[in-house]
Amino acid sequence: MHHSIAELLEIAKEAACIAGQEVLEIYDKGVFEEYAKDDESPVTSADYRANDIIMSILQKQTPDIPVMSEETPQVPLEERSKWTRYWLIDPIDGTQEFIARSGDFAVNIALIENNEPVIGVIYWPTGETLYFASKDEGAYKRCNVETKKIAVREFKVPSEDVIMIAISRRQSREKVFNKMSDKRVYQTLPAGSCSLKACFIAEGKADVFMRLGVTGEWDTGASQCIVNEAGGRIVAATFDELSYNQRDSVENPDFVVLGDQRVHWESVIRY
């Protein structure tokens, strides 16, 4: 059974929305179990429920495509390095936001082909918003029934314009500003989960977001496809490309989401 990228995108959109609606119901009721993982990061029964829904839809509709999820045991590199394409999912990106009731959490589904994200779907349940993209087909945002193409904000003067930084409500502003050149003027946009901050850059609400600390490949797969298609980039803080399914560890390095590519970002960010 060989699906086209367009067909796989529709399957991913459907899975993200069905899982997201279920997560929203749990969120609205406020009844869920909370657990600590081995690394002490939180996980809830809603994460597991979303994972079950997505896994069952993908395994039923695309039984030939393996799935890597944050909430399932990781397959050794020796085995997964043979995968030419696979689904990469984060059932709830922003579990802390879910627990804190900020509403800023999202369902992330990506398709990785030859180590590169070629489909990205991010569903934001409380905002009733779906962001999606596939390689070379542009990035889109569906809100209510309206779907529109999105793109990063174009600076009028790339070397001078005020830069909007998307920043987590739980992130030290000082830590972020220490990494930014003092030759530019900045404003900040408070935002929730990693993937939603990336989407804000893809749709031109912000220009840069820096993620310092531990994340997994599932935290960036969907975002990377959407941001790339919107005209931006996601890179390691050293400005190297992020890699997928090429290392024993599935942990990402610190990374940066960048908007308008005419800006000389290497001179803006002092890593």
QUILIN-V452801 format. One record per backbone hydrogen bond with DSSP energy under -1.0 kcal/mol. NH is the residue of the N-H (numbers start at 0). CO is the residue of the C=O. If there is no record, write none. Layout:
((NH	CO) (NH	CO))
//
This chain:
((7	3) (8	4) (9	5) (10	6) (11	7) (12	8) (13	9) (14	10) (15	11) (16	12) (17	13) (18	14) (19	15) (20	16) (21	17) (22	18) (23	19) (24	20) (25	21) (26	22) (27	23) (28	24) (29	25) (34	42) (36	40) (39	36) (42	34) (44	32) (47	43) (48	44) (49	45) (50	46) (51	47) (52	48) (53	49) (54	50) (55	51) (56	52) (57	53) (58	54) (59	55) (60	56) (61	57) (64	61) (67	86) (69	88) (71	68) (78	75) (79	75) (80	76) (81	78) (82	79) (85	111) (86	65) (87	109) (88	67) (89	107) (92	105) (97	93) (98	94) (99	95) (101	96) (104	102) (105	92) (106	122) (107	89) (108	120) (109	87) (110	118) (111	85) (112	115) (113	83) (115	112) (117	110) (118	110) (119	132) (120	108) (121	130) (122	106) (123	128) (127	124) (128	123) (129	141) (130	121) (131	139) (132	119) (134	117) (136	133) (139	131) (140	147) (141	129) (142	145) (143	127) (145	142) (147	140) (149	138) (151	229) (159	156) (160	156) (162	184) (164	186) (165	207) (166	188) (170	167) (175	171) (176	172) (177	173) (178	175) (179	176) (180	267) (186	162) (188	164) (190	166) (192	103) (196	192) (197	193) (198	194) (199	195) (200	196) (201	197) (202	198) (203	200) (204	199) (205	199) (206	163) (207	163) (208	256) (210	254) (216	249) (218	215) (219	216) (220	216) (223	219) (224	220) (225	221) (226	222) (227	223) (228	224) (229	225) (230	227) (231	226) (232	257) (234	255) (235	239) (236	253) (238	235) (251	214) (254	210) (255	234) (256	208) (257	232) (258	206) (262	259) (264	262) (266	263) (268	264) (269	178))
//
